[in-house]
Amino acid sequence: MILFNLSQTSVDESISYIDHLKERILVGVRLGMKDGVQGLRQAEVEAASAHPPDPRPEKDNDRLASILGRAGRVIETEDAIAAIYKPRNRGKQPHYWLEYGVNIPAVEDTLMAMKIGGDTDLRKAHKAFSIGAKPFFFATGEGYQAEFFERLKSRVEEALSA
């Protein structure tokens, strides 16, 4: 007769080992998600650099790179770890201007007085301008998907081999 017997000690050690693997995997997922979001930021900034959002030469076109470069974060709850890439800006949204195009009419008078940070800023007249749609934002994100998951996989493998 052959008898295989598991003691409570070996069961406890197995559970401890599995819990340890789970923690390593979660560390890898967290790091992989952060790496993936950072890579997406870079990809979006590079894609946008080919299309300045404002054709008027006096305007600062670095705003788009700044907005895209600040976007993205990883959110963790008890049930999930999620990577979110959503550019935000309190003012103009040049990434959407490029994605969908925009037609801005001329304004000849002062638009309005705005309080920003305790200072009053007068929004002034400007010439009309148009920006044709040059979609890059969503296409870049979709094109980056394989790279995102490759970074995630790499970090999980790294965490498991540590």
DSSP file (Angstrom, degrees, kcal/mol; ACC not computed):
  #  RESIDUE AA STRUCTURE BP1 BP2  ACC     N-H-->O    O-->H-N    N-H-->O    O-->H-N    TCO  KAPPA ALPHA  PHI   PSI    X-CA   Y-CA   Z-CA
    1    1 A M              0   0    0      0, 0.0     2,-0.5     0, 0.0     0, 0.0   0.000 360.0 360.0 360.0 140.0    0.0    0.0    0.0
    2    2 A I        -     0   0    0      2,-0.0     2,-0.5     0, 0.0     0, 0.0  -0.964 360.0-169.4-114.6 129.8    1.1    3.5   -0.8
    3    3 A L        -     0   0    0     -2,-0.5     2,-0.5     2,-0.0     0, 0.0  -0.974   9.8-164.0-124.8 126.3   -0.2    6.3    1.3
    4    4 A F        -     0   0    0     -2,-0.5     2,-0.4     2,-0.0    -2,-0.0  -0.939  16.6-176.6-107.2 127.2    0.1   10.0    0.6
    5    5 A N        -     0   0    0     -2,-0.5     2,-0.6     2,-0.0    -2,-0.0  -0.979  16.1-156.6-129.8 132.6   -0.5   12.1    3.6
    6    6 A L        -     0   0    0     -2,-0.4     2,-0.2     4,-0.0    -2,-0.0  -0.932  14.8-150.3-107.5 124.5   -0.7   15.9    4.0
    7    7 A S     >  -     0   0    0     -2,-0.6     4,-2.0     1,-0.1     5,-0.2  -0.500  28.1-111.6 -86.2 162.4   -0.1   17.3    7.4
    8    8 A Q  H  > S+     0   0    0      1,-0.2     4,-2.7     2,-0.2     5,-0.2   0.853 118.9  58.6 -60.1 -34.1   -1.6   20.6    8.5
    9    9 A T  H  > S+     0   0    0      2,-0.2     4,-2.4     1,-0.2    -1,-0.2   0.920 106.1  46.3 -62.6 -44.7    1.9   22.0    8.5
   10   10 A S  H  > S+     0   0    0      2,-0.2     4,-2.1     1,-0.2    -1,-0.2   0.865 112.6  50.9 -69.2 -33.9    2.4   21.3    4.8
   11   11 A V  H  X S+     0   0    0     -4,-2.0     4,-2.4     2,-0.2    -2,-0.2   0.936 111.5  47.8 -65.1 -46.0   -1.1   22.7    4.0
   12   12 A D  H  X S+     0   0    0     -4,-2.7     4,-2.3     1,-0.2    -2,-0.2   0.893 111.6  50.3 -61.2 -40.9   -0.2   25.9    5.9
   13   13 A E  H  X S+     0   0    0     -4,-2.4     4,-2.3     2,-0.2    -1,-0.2   0.890 110.5  50.1 -65.4 -39.1    3.1   26.2    4.1
   14   14 A S  H  X S+     0   0    0     -4,-2.1     4,-2.4     2,-0.2    -2,-0.2   0.919 111.4  47.8 -64.9 -43.7    1.4   25.7    0.7
   15   15 A I  H  X S+     0   0    0     -4,-2.4     4,-2.5     1,-0.2    -2,-0.2   0.909 111.6  50.7 -63.9 -41.5   -1.1   28.4    1.5
   16   16 A S  H  X S+     0   0    0     -4,-2.3     4,-2.2     2,-0.2    -1,-0.2   0.906 110.3  49.7 -61.9 -41.9    1.6   30.7    2.7
   17   17 A Y  H  X S+     0   0    0     -4,-2.3     4,-2.3     2,-0.2    -2,-0.2   0.915 111.1  48.8 -63.9 -43.7    3.6   30.1   -0.5
   18   18 A I  H  X S+     0   0    0     -4,-2.4     4,-2.4     2,-0.2    -2,-0.2   0.906 110.7  50.7 -63.9 -41.8    0.5   30.8   -2.6
   19   19 A D  H  X S+     0   0    0     -4,-2.5     4,-2.2     1,-0.2    -1,-0.2   0.893 109.4  51.6 -61.3 -39.6   -0.2   34.1   -0.7
   20   20 A H  H  X S+     0   0    0     -4,-2.2     4,-2.1     2,-0.2    -2,-0.2   0.909 109.8  48.8 -63.7 -42.8    3.4   35.1   -1.2
   21   21 A L  H  X S+     0   0    0     -4,-2.3     4,-2.7     2,-0.2    -2,-0.2   0.903 108.8  54.2 -62.5 -41.3    3.0   34.5   -5.0
   22   22 A K  H  X S+     0   0    0     -4,-2.4     4,-2.5     1,-0.2    -2,-0.2   0.925 108.4  48.6 -58.9 -45.7   -0.2   36.5   -5.0
   23   23 A E  H  X S+     0   0    0     -4,-2.2     4,-2.2     2,-0.2    -1,-0.2   0.903 111.3  50.1 -63.0 -41.0    1.6   39.5   -3.4
   24   24 A R  H  X S+     0   0    0     -4,-2.1     4,-2.4     2,-0.2    -2,-0.2   0.917 110.3  50.0 -62.6 -43.2    4.5   39.2   -5.9
   25   25 A I  H  X S+     0   0    0     -4,-2.7     4,-2.6     1,-0.2    -2,-0.2   0.926 110.2  50.1 -61.7 -44.6    2.0   39.2   -8.8
   26   26 A L  H  X S+     0   0    0     -4,-2.5     4,-2.6     2,-0.2    -1,-0.2   0.882 109.0  51.7 -63.2 -38.2    0.2   42.2   -7.4
   27   27 A V  H  X S+     0   0    0     -4,-2.2     4,-2.5     2,-0.2     5,-0.2   0.936 111.4  48.3 -61.3 -45.3    3.5   44.1   -7.1
   28   28 A G  H  X S+     0   0    0     -4,-2.4     4,-2.7     1,-0.2   128,-0.2   0.893 111.1  49.8 -61.4 -41.0    4.2   43.2  -10.7
   29   29 A V  H  X S+     0   0    0     -4,-2.6     4,-2.7     2,-0.2     5,-0.2   0.928 110.9  49.4 -64.7 -45.2    0.8   44.4  -11.9
   30   30 A R  H  X S+     0   0    0     -4,-2.6     4,-2.1     1,-0.2    -2,-0.2   0.949 115.9  42.3 -58.9 -49.4    1.1   47.7  -10.0
   31   31 A L  H  X S+     0   0    0     -4,-2.5     4,-2.6     1,-0.2    -1,-0.2   0.889 114.3  51.7 -66.1 -39.1    4.5   48.4  -11.5
   32   32 A G  H  X S+     0   0    0     -4,-2.7     4,-2.6    -5,-0.2    -1,-0.2   0.895 109.1  49.9 -64.6 -40.2    3.5   47.2  -14.9
   33   33 A M  H  X S+     0   0    0     -4,-2.7     4,-2.6     2,-0.2     5,-0.2   0.923 111.9  48.1 -63.3 -44.3    0.4   49.5  -14.9
   34   34 A K  H  X S+     0   0    0     -4,-2.1     4,-2.3    -5,-0.2    -2,-0.2   0.925 113.3  47.5 -63.2 -44.0    2.5   52.4  -13.9
   35   35 A D  H  X S+     0   0    0     -4,-2.6     4,-2.5     1,-0.2    -2,-0.2   0.909 112.0  51.5 -61.2 -41.6    5.1   51.6  -16.6
   36   36 A G  H  X S+     0   0    0     -4,-2.6     4,-2.2     2,-0.2    -2,-0.2   0.912 110.2  47.0 -63.5 -43.6    2.3   51.2  -19.2
   37   37 A V  H  X S+     0   0    0     -4,-2.6     4,-2.4     2,-0.2    -1,-0.2   0.908 112.1  51.0 -65.0 -41.3    0.7   54.6  -18.4
   38   38 A Q  H  X S+     0   0    0     -4,-2.3     4,-2.1     1,-0.2    -2,-0.2   0.913 110.6  49.1 -62.8 -41.5    4.1   56.3  -18.5
   39   39 A G  H  X S+     0   0    0     -4,-2.5     4,-2.4     1,-0.2    -1,-0.2   0.881 109.5  51.8 -64.7 -37.9    4.8   54.7  -21.9
   40   40 A L  H  X S+     0   0    0     -4,-2.2     4,-2.8     2,-0.2     5,-0.2   0.900 106.4  54.6 -65.6 -40.1    1.3   55.8  -23.2
   41   41 A R  H  X S+     0   0    0     -4,-2.4     4,-2.5     1,-0.2    -2,-0.2   0.955 110.8  45.6 -54.2 -50.8    2.1   59.4  -22.1
   42   42 A Q  H  X S+     0   0    0     -4,-2.1     4,-2.5     1,-0.2    -2,-0.2   0.904 112.4  50.7 -61.5 -42.7    5.3   59.4  -24.1
   43   43 A A  H  X S+     0   0    0     -4,-2.4     4,-2.4     1,-0.2    -1,-0.2   0.904 111.6  47.8 -63.0 -41.5    3.5   57.8  -27.1
   44   44 A E  H  X S+     0   0    0     -4,-2.8     4,-2.4     2,-0.2    -2,-0.2   0.907 111.7  49.5 -66.6 -41.7    0.8   60.4  -27.0
   45   45 A V  H  X S+     0   0    0     -4,-2.5     4,-1.7    -5,-0.2    -2,-0.2   0.923 112.9  47.5 -63.3 -43.7    3.2   63.3  -26.7
   46   46 A E  H  X S+     0   0    0     -4,-2.5     4,-0.5     1,-0.2    -2,-0.2   0.914 112.8  48.5 -63.7 -42.9    5.3   62.0  -29.6
   47   47 A A  H >< S+     0   0    0     -4,-2.4     3,-0.7     1,-0.2    -1,-0.2   0.890 113.2  47.8 -64.6 -38.9    2.1   61.5  -31.8
   48   48 A A  H >< S+     0   0    0     -4,-2.4     3,-2.3     1,-0.2    -1,-0.2   0.783  95.1  73.7 -73.2 -26.6    0.9   65.0  -31.0
   49   49 A S  H 3< S+     0   0    0     -4,-1.7    -1,-0.2     1,-0.3    -2,-0.2   0.753  89.4  60.6 -62.9 -22.1    4.2   66.7  -31.7
   50   50 A A  T << S+     0   0    0     -3,-0.7    -1,-0.3    -4,-0.5    -2,-0.2   0.614 107.1  48.9 -77.0 -11.2    3.6   66.2  -35.4
   51   51 A H  S <  S-     0   0    0     -3,-2.3    -1,-0.2    -4,-0.1    47,-0.1  -0.781  76.2-153.4-132.4  88.3    0.5   68.3  -35.2
   52   52 A P        -     0   0    0      0, 0.0    -3,-0.1     0, 0.0    10,-0.1  -0.433  15.1-141.6 -60.9 132.5    0.8   71.7  -33.4
   53   53 A P  S    S+     0   0    0      0, 0.0     8,-0.0     0, 0.0    -5,-0.0   0.756  84.9  47.6 -71.2 -24.4   -2.7   72.4  -32.1
   54   54 A D        -     0   0    0      1,-0.1     5,-0.1     2,-0.1    77,-0.1  -0.948  63.5-162.9-123.8 113.6   -2.7   76.1  -32.8
   55   55 A P        +     0   0    0      0, 0.0    -1,-0.1     0, 0.0    76,-0.0   0.625  64.3 102.4 -70.7 -11.4   -1.5   77.3  -36.2
   56   56 A R    >   -     0   0    0      1,-0.2     3,-1.9     2,-0.1    -2,-0.1  -0.624  69.3-145.7 -75.5 120.8   -1.0   80.9  -34.9
   57   57 A P  T 3  S+     0   0    0      0, 0.0    -1,-0.2     0, 0.0     4,-0.1   0.726  92.8  63.4 -63.4 -22.1    2.8   81.2  -34.4
   58   58 A E  T 3  S+     0   0    0      2,-0.1     2,-0.2    -3,-0.0    -2,-0.1   0.604  87.1  93.6 -78.5  -8.4    2.5   83.5  -31.4
   59   59 A K  S <  S-     0   0    0     -3,-1.9     2,-0.9    -5,-0.1    -5,-0.1  -0.530  83.0-114.7 -88.1 152.5    0.7   80.8  -29.4
   60   60 A D    >   -     0   0    0     -2,-0.2     3,-0.8     1,-0.1     4,-0.2  -0.751  28.7-178.3 -87.8 106.2    2.5   78.4  -27.1
   61   61 A N  T >>  +     0   0    0     -2,-0.9     4,-0.6     1,-0.2     3,-0.5   0.399  68.2  84.3 -87.6   3.7    2.1   74.9  -28.5
   62   62 A D  H 3> S+     0   0    0      1,-0.2     4,-2.1     2,-0.2    -1,-0.2   0.642  70.8  81.0 -76.3 -12.8    4.0   73.3  -25.6
   63   63 A R  H <> S+     0   0    0     -3,-0.8     4,-2.7     1,-0.2    -1,-0.2   0.896  87.6  53.9 -59.3 -40.8    0.7   73.3  -23.7
   64   64 A L  H <> S+     0   0    0     -3,-0.5     4,-2.7     1,-0.2     5,-0.3   0.934 108.5  47.9 -61.6 -46.5   -0.5   70.1  -25.5
   65   65 A A  H  X S+     0   0    0     -4,-0.6     4,-2.2     1,-0.2    -1,-0.2   0.887 112.6  50.6 -60.7 -38.4    2.7   68.2  -24.6
   66   66 A S  H  X S+     0   0    0     -4,-2.1     4,-1.1     2,-0.2    -2,-0.2   0.920 111.6  46.6 -65.4 -44.5    2.3   69.4  -21.0
   67   67 A I  H  X S+     0   0    0     -4,-2.7     4,-0.8     1,-0.2     3,-0.5   0.939 116.9  43.1 -63.9 -47.8   -1.4   68.3  -20.8
   68   68 A L  H  < S+     0   0    0     -4,-2.7     3,-0.4     1,-0.2    -1,-0.2   0.854 111.6  55.3 -68.0 -34.0   -0.7   64.9  -22.4
   69   69 A G  H  < S+     0   0    0     -4,-2.2    -1,-0.2    -5,-0.3    -2,-0.2   0.695 108.2  48.1 -73.6 -19.5    2.5   64.4  -20.3
   70   70 A R  H  < S+     0   0    0     -4,-1.1    -1,-0.2    -3,-0.5    -2,-0.2   0.610  93.2 100.3 -92.4 -14.0    0.6   64.9  -17.0
   71   71 A A     <  +     0   0    0     -4,-0.8   -30,-0.1    -3,-0.4    14,-0.1  -0.229  54.0  55.0 -74.1 160.2   -2.3   62.5  -17.8
   72   72 A G        +     0   0    0     14,-0.3     2,-0.3     1,-0.1    13,-0.3   0.378  45.3 177.8  96.6 137.4   -2.7   59.0  -16.6
   73   73 A R  E     -A   84   0A   0     11,-2.4    11,-3.0     2,-0.0     2,-0.5  -0.977  27.7-118.4-160.4 165.2   -2.8   57.3  -13.3
   74   74 A V  E     -A   83   0A   0     -2,-0.3     2,-0.5     9,-0.2     9,-0.2  -0.952  25.3-163.8-112.8 129.0   -3.2   53.9  -11.7
   75   75 A I  E     -A   82   0A   0      7,-3.1     7,-3.1    -2,-0.5     2,-0.5  -0.943   3.5-166.2-116.0 131.9   -6.1   53.4   -9.3
   76   76 A E  E     +A   81   0A   0     -2,-0.5     5,-0.2     5,-0.2     2,-0.2  -0.968  11.5 168.3-122.8 131.5   -6.3   50.5   -6.9
   77   77 A T        -     0   0    0      3,-3.1    -2,-0.0    -2,-0.5     0, 0.0  -0.639  54.5 -89.3-120.7-176.5   -9.3   49.3   -5.0
   78   78 A E  S    S+     0   0    0     -2,-0.2     3,-0.1     1,-0.2    -2,-0.0   0.834 126.8  33.3 -63.0 -31.3   -9.9   46.1   -3.0
   79   79 A D  S    S+     0   0    0      1,-0.1     2,-0.3     0, 0.0    -1,-0.2   0.639 122.1  20.7-102.3 -17.2  -11.2   44.4   -6.2
   80   80 A A        -     0   0    0      2,-0.0    -3,-3.1     0, 0.0     2,-0.4  -0.979  47.4-145.7-153.6 158.3   -9.2   45.9   -9.0
   81   81 A I  E     -A   76   0A   0     -2,-0.3     2,-0.4    -5,-0.2    -5,-0.2  -0.994  32.5-177.1-125.0 121.5   -6.2   47.7  -10.3
   82   82 A A  E     -A   75   0A   0     -7,-3.1    -7,-3.1    -2,-0.4     2,-0.5  -0.950  21.8-148.0-126.8 140.1   -7.0   50.1  -13.2
   83   83 A A  E     -A   74   0A   0     -2,-0.4     2,-0.4    -9,-0.2    -9,-0.2  -0.920  20.2-171.2-103.5 129.4   -4.9   52.3  -15.4
   84   84 A I  E     -A   73   0A   0    -11,-3.0   -11,-2.4    -2,-0.5     2,-0.5  -0.982  12.2-171.7-125.3 129.8   -6.7   55.4  -16.6
   85   85 A Y        +     0   0    0     -2,-0.4   -14,-0.1   -13,-0.3    -2,-0.0  -0.916  25.7 146.1-122.0 103.6   -5.3   57.8  -19.2
   86   86 A K        -     0   0    0     -2,-0.5   -14,-0.3   -18,-0.0    -2,-0.0  -0.859  38.3-141.9-141.0 100.7   -7.5   60.9  -19.4
   87   87 A P        -     0   0    0      0, 0.0     2,-0.4     0, 0.0   -19,-0.1  -0.357  23.6-172.9 -63.4 140.9   -5.9   64.3  -20.2
   88   88 A R        +     0   0    0    -21,-0.4     2,-0.3    -2,-0.0   -18,-0.1  -0.984  13.7 170.5-136.3 147.0   -7.4   67.2  -18.3
   89   89 A N        -     0   0    0     -2,-0.4   -22,-0.0     2,-0.2     0, 0.0  -0.972  34.1-134.7-153.0 141.8   -6.9   70.9  -18.5
   90   90 A R  S    S+     0   0    0     -2,-0.3     3,-0.1     3,-0.0    -1,-0.1   0.776  94.7  23.8 -69.7 -24.1   -8.8   73.7  -16.8
   91   91 A G  S    S+     0   0    0      1,-0.4    -2,-0.2    -3,-0.0     0, 0.0   0.344 116.6   5.5-108.9-122.9   -8.9   75.7  -20.0
   92   92 A K        -     0   0    0      1,-0.1    -1,-0.4     2,-0.0     3,-0.1  -0.230  54.9-143.5 -66.1 154.6   -8.6   74.7  -23.6
   93   93 A Q    >>  +     0   0    0      1,-0.1     4,-1.7    -3,-0.1     3,-1.3  -0.678  24.5 171.8-118.9  73.8   -8.5   71.1  -24.6
   94   94 A P  H 3> S+     0   0    0      0, 0.0     4,-2.3     0, 0.0     5,-0.2   0.761  73.9  63.8 -62.5 -24.6   -6.1   71.1  -27.6
   95   95 A H  H 3> S+     0   0    0      1,-0.2     4,-1.7     2,-0.2    42,-0.3   0.876 107.8  43.1 -65.5 -34.7   -5.9   67.3  -27.7
   96   96 A Y  H <> S+     0   0    0     -3,-1.3     4,-2.6     2,-0.2     5,-0.5   0.823 107.9  59.9 -78.2 -31.0   -9.7   67.3  -28.6
   97   97 A W  H  X S+     0   0    0     -4,-1.7     4,-2.4     1,-0.2    -2,-0.2   0.943 111.2  41.3 -56.2 -47.0   -9.2   70.2  -31.0
   98   98 A L  H  < S+     0   0    0     -4,-2.3    36,-3.8     2,-0.2    -2,-0.2   0.896 114.0  52.0 -69.7 -39.3   -6.8   68.0  -33.0
   99   99 A E  H  < S+     0   0    0     -4,-1.7    -2,-0.2    34,-0.2    -1,-0.2   0.928 130.6  13.6 -63.8 -45.5   -8.9   64.9  -32.7
  100  100 A Y  H  < S-     0   0    0     -4,-2.6    33,-0.4     1,-0.1    -2,-0.2   0.571 103.9-120.2-110.5 -12.1  -12.1   66.4  -33.9
  101  101 A G     <  -     0   0    0     -4,-2.4     2,-0.3    -5,-0.5    31,-0.2   0.026  24.3-135.2  83.2 160.0  -11.1   69.8  -35.5
  102  102 A V  E     -B  131   0B   0     29,-2.4    29,-2.8    -4,-0.1     2,-0.5  -0.994  11.1-154.8-154.1 147.5  -12.3   73.2  -34.3
  103  103 A N  E     -B  130   0B   0     -2,-0.3    27,-0.2    27,-0.2    25,-0.0  -0.958  16.6-172.6-124.6 108.6  -13.6   76.4  -35.9
  104  104 A I  E     -B  129   0B   0     25,-3.0    25,-2.3    -2,-0.5    -2,-0.0  -0.906  15.4-141.6-107.0 119.0  -13.1   79.4  -33.6
  105  105 A P        -     0   0    0      0, 0.0     2,-0.1     0, 0.0    21,-0.1  -0.330  28.3 -93.4 -75.3 160.4  -14.8   82.7  -34.8
  106  106 A A        -     0   0    0     22,-0.1     2,-0.4    19,-0.1    21,-0.2  -0.407  34.0-157.2 -68.9 147.9  -13.1   86.1  -34.5
  107  107 A V  B     -C  126   0C   0     19,-2.5    19,-1.4     1,-0.1     4,-0.1  -0.998  11.2-176.7-128.8 128.0  -13.9   88.1  -31.4
  108  108 A E        +     0   0    0     -2,-0.4    17,-0.2    17,-0.2     2,-0.2   0.715  63.6  50.2-100.0 -22.9  -13.5   91.9  -31.5
  109  109 A D  S    S-     0   0    0     15,-0.1     2,-0.3     1,-0.1    17,-0.1  -0.582 101.4 -75.7-108.7 172.6  -14.3   93.0  -28.0
  110  110 A T        -     0   0    0     -2,-0.2    14,-0.2     1,-0.2     3,-0.1  -0.525  40.7-153.3 -65.2 131.0  -13.2   91.9  -24.6
  111  111 A L        -     0   0    0     12,-2.3     2,-0.3     1,-0.3    -1,-0.2   0.977  56.0 -44.8 -72.7 -57.2  -15.0   88.6  -23.9
  112  112 A M  E     -D  123   0D   0     11,-0.8    11,-2.6     9,-0.0     2,-0.5  -0.982  48.1-103.5-169.8 158.8  -15.1   88.7  -20.1
  113  113 A A  E     -D  122   0D   0     -2,-0.3     2,-0.4     9,-0.2     9,-0.2  -0.836  39.3-166.6 -92.6 131.5  -13.2   89.3  -16.9
  114  114 A M  E     -D  121   0D   0      7,-3.0     7,-3.8    -2,-0.5     2,-0.7  -0.959  17.9-138.5-122.4 138.0  -12.1   86.1  -15.2
  115  115 A K  E     +D  120   0D   0     -2,-0.4     2,-0.5     5,-0.2     5,-0.2  -0.855  29.0 173.4 -92.7 117.6  -10.7   85.6  -11.7
  116  116 A I  E >   -D  119   0D   0      3,-3.2     3,-1.9    -2,-0.7    -2,-0.0  -0.977  69.5 -18.9-129.0 117.0   -7.9   83.1  -11.8
  117  117 A G  T 3  S-     0   0    0     -2,-0.5     3,-0.1     1,-0.3    -1,-0.1   0.819 127.2 -52.6  58.7  32.8   -5.8   82.5   -8.7
  118  118 A G  T 3  S+     0   0    0      1,-0.3     2,-0.3     0, 0.0    -1,-0.3   0.274 119.9 105.1  88.1 -12.4   -7.0   85.8   -7.1
  119  119 A D  E <  S-D  116   0D   0     -3,-1.9    -3,-3.2     2,-0.0     2,-0.6  -0.739  71.2-124.2-100.6 150.7   -6.0   87.8  -10.2
  120  120 A T  E     -D  115   0D   0     -2,-0.3     2,-0.5    -5,-0.2    -5,-0.2  -0.839  27.0-170.6 -94.6 126.2   -8.3   89.3  -12.8
  121  121 A D  E     -D  114   0D   0     -7,-3.8    -7,-3.0    -2,-0.6     2,-0.7  -0.969  14.4-142.8-118.2 126.4   -7.5   88.2  -16.3
  122  122 A L  E     -D  113   0D   0     -2,-0.5     2,-0.7    -9,-0.2    -9,-0.2  -0.798  10.7-141.4 -91.8 119.9   -9.3   89.8  -19.2
  123  123 A R  E     -D  112   0D   0    -11,-2.6   -12,-2.3    -2,-0.7   -11,-0.8  -0.717  34.5-158.5 -77.7 118.4  -10.1   87.3  -22.0
  124  124 A K        -     0   0    0     -2,-0.7   -14,-0.1   -14,-0.2   -15,-0.1  -0.370  18.6 -75.0-104.1 174.9   -9.4   89.5  -25.0
  125  125 A A        -     0   0    0    -17,-0.2     2,-0.3    -2,-0.1   -17,-0.2  -0.186  48.5-178.4 -61.1 155.1  -10.3   89.6  -28.7
  126  126 A H  B     -C  107   0C   0    -19,-1.4   -19,-2.5   -17,-0.1     2,-0.1  -0.981  28.6 -99.1-152.6 161.2   -8.7   87.2  -31.1
  127  127 A K        -     0   0    0     -2,-0.3     2,-0.1   -21,-0.2   -23,-0.0  -0.411  47.2 -96.8 -77.0 157.2   -8.6   86.5  -34.8
  128  128 A A        +     0   0    0     -2,-0.1     2,-0.3   -22,-0.1    -1,-0.1  -0.449  49.6 172.0 -70.3 147.7  -10.7   83.6  -36.3
  129  129 A F  E     -B  104   0B   0    -25,-2.3   -25,-3.0    -2,-0.1     2,-0.4  -0.990  19.1-154.6-154.8 157.3   -8.9   80.4  -36.8
  130  130 A S  E     -B  103   0B   0     -2,-0.3     2,-0.5   -27,-0.2   -27,-0.2  -0.961   1.4-161.2-130.7 148.3   -9.6   76.8  -37.7
  131  131 A I  E     -B  102   0B   0    -29,-2.8   -29,-2.4    -2,-0.4     2,-0.1  -0.983  19.9-137.7-128.7 119.7   -7.9   73.6  -37.0
  132  132 A G        -     0   0    0     -2,-0.5   -31,-0.3   -31,-0.2     2,-0.2  -0.403  37.2 -88.0 -72.0 153.1   -8.7   70.6  -39.2
  133  133 A A        +     0   0    0    -33,-0.4   -34,-0.2     1,-0.1   -35,-0.1  -0.428  44.9 174.2 -63.9 128.8   -9.1   67.2  -37.6
  134  134 A K        -     0   0    0    -36,-3.8   -34,-0.1    -2,-0.2    -1,-0.1  -0.644  23.1-152.2-132.1  73.1   -5.8   65.4  -37.3
  135  135 A P        +     0   0    0      0, 0.0   -36,-0.1     0, 0.0   -39,-0.1  -0.206  45.8 126.8 -57.1 129.1   -6.9   62.3  -35.3
  136  136 A F     >  +     0   0    0    -41,-0.2     4,-2.6     3,-0.0     5,-0.2   0.414  51.5  77.8-145.7 -31.2   -4.1   60.9  -33.2
  137  137 A F  H  > S+     0   0    0    -42,-0.3     4,-1.7     1,-0.2     5,-0.1   0.940 104.2  29.4 -60.9 -59.6   -5.3   60.6  -29.6
  138  138 A F  H  > S+     0   0    0      1,-0.2     4,-2.6     2,-0.2     5,-0.2   0.884 119.7  55.1 -71.8 -37.7   -7.5   57.5  -29.7
  139  139 A A  H  > S+     0   0    0      1,-0.2     4,-2.5     2,-0.2    -1,-0.2   0.887 107.3  50.7 -62.7 -38.3   -5.5   55.8  -32.5
  140  140 A T  H  X S+     0   0    0     -4,-2.6     4,-1.4     2,-0.2    -1,-0.2   0.920 110.6  49.2 -64.8 -43.2   -2.3   56.2  -30.5
  141  141 A G  H  X S+     0   0    0     -4,-1.7     4,-0.5    -5,-0.2    -2,-0.2   0.916 113.2  46.0 -62.0 -43.8   -4.0   54.6  -27.4
  142  142 A E  H >< S+     0   0    0     -4,-2.6     3,-0.9     1,-0.2     4,-0.3   0.900 112.8  50.4 -66.0 -39.8   -5.3   51.7  -29.4
  143  143 A G  H 3< S+     0   0    0     -4,-2.5     4,-0.3     1,-0.2     3,-0.3   0.734 107.9  54.6 -68.9 -22.0   -1.9   51.2  -31.2
  144  144 A Y  H 3X S+     0   0    0     -4,-1.4     4,-2.6    -3,-0.2    -1,-0.2   0.553  80.3  94.9 -87.7  -8.8   -0.2   51.2  -27.8
  145  145 A Q  H <X S+     0   0    0     -3,-0.9     4,-2.2    -4,-0.5     5,-0.2   0.881  83.5  48.2 -55.3 -46.7   -2.3   48.4  -26.3
  146  146 A A  H  > S+     0   0    0     -4,-0.3     4,-1.9    -3,-0.3    -1,-0.2   0.909 113.2  48.6 -62.2 -42.0    0.1   45.6  -27.2
  147  147 A E  H  > S+     0   0    0     -4,-0.3     4,-2.4     2,-0.2    -1,-0.2   0.894 108.5  55.2 -64.2 -40.1    3.0   47.5  -25.7
  148  148 A F  H  X S+     0   0    0     -4,-2.6     4,-2.1     1,-0.2    -2,-0.2   0.949 111.3  42.6 -56.9 -50.9    1.1   48.3  -22.6
  149  149 A F  H  X S+     0   0    0     -4,-2.2     4,-2.6     1,-0.2    -1,-0.2   0.793 110.4  56.8 -71.4 -26.8    0.4   44.6  -21.9
  150  150 A E  H  X S+     0   0    0     -4,-1.9     4,-2.4    -5,-0.2    -1,-0.2   0.911 108.5  47.3 -67.1 -41.7    3.9   43.6  -22.8
  151  151 A R  H  X S+     0   0    0     -4,-2.4     4,-2.1     2,-0.2    -2,-0.2   0.905 112.9  49.6 -63.4 -41.1    5.2   46.0  -20.1
  152  152 A L  H  X S+     0   0    0     -4,-2.1     4,-2.1    -5,-0.2    -2,-0.2   0.942 111.9  47.2 -62.5 -48.6    2.7   44.6  -17.7
  153  153 A K  H  X S+     0   0    0     -4,-2.6     4,-2.6     1,-0.2     5,-0.2   0.901 110.6  52.9 -60.5 -42.4    3.7   41.0  -18.4
  154  154 A S  H  X S+     0   0    0     -4,-2.4     4,-2.3     1,-0.2    -1,-0.2   0.905 109.5  48.0 -61.5 -42.9    7.3   41.9  -18.1
  155  155 A R  H  X S+     0   0    0     -4,-2.1     4,-2.3     2,-0.2    -1,-0.2   0.866 111.5  49.9 -68.5 -35.9    6.9   43.4  -14.7
  156  156 A V  H  X S+     0   0    0     -4,-2.1     4,-2.3  -128,-0.2    -2,-0.2   0.927 112.0  47.9 -67.2 -43.4    4.8   40.5  -13.4
  157  157 A E  H  X S+     0   0    0     -4,-2.6     4,-1.7     1,-0.2    -2,-0.2   0.905 112.0  50.5 -61.7 -41.3    7.5   38.0  -14.7
  158  158 A E  H  X S+     0   0    0     -4,-2.3     4,-0.7    -5,-0.2    -1,-0.2   0.911 110.6  48.9 -62.0 -43.6   10.2   40.2  -13.0
  159  159 A A  H  < S+     0   0    0     -4,-2.3     3,-0.5     1,-0.2    -2,-0.2   0.877 111.1  50.0 -66.4 -36.9    8.3   40.2   -9.7
  160  160 A L  H  < S+     0   0    0     -4,-2.3    -1,-0.2     1,-0.2    -2,-0.2   0.809 111.0  48.4 -72.7 -27.4    7.8   36.4   -9.8
  161  161 A S  H  <        0   0    0     -4,-1.7    -1,-0.2     1,-0.2    -2,-0.2   0.558 360.0 360.0 -88.7  -6.5   11.5   35.7  -10.5
  162  162 A A     <        0   0    0     -4,-0.7    -1,-0.2    -3,-0.5    -2,-0.1   0.489 360.0 360.0 -74.5 360.0   12.7   38.0   -7.7
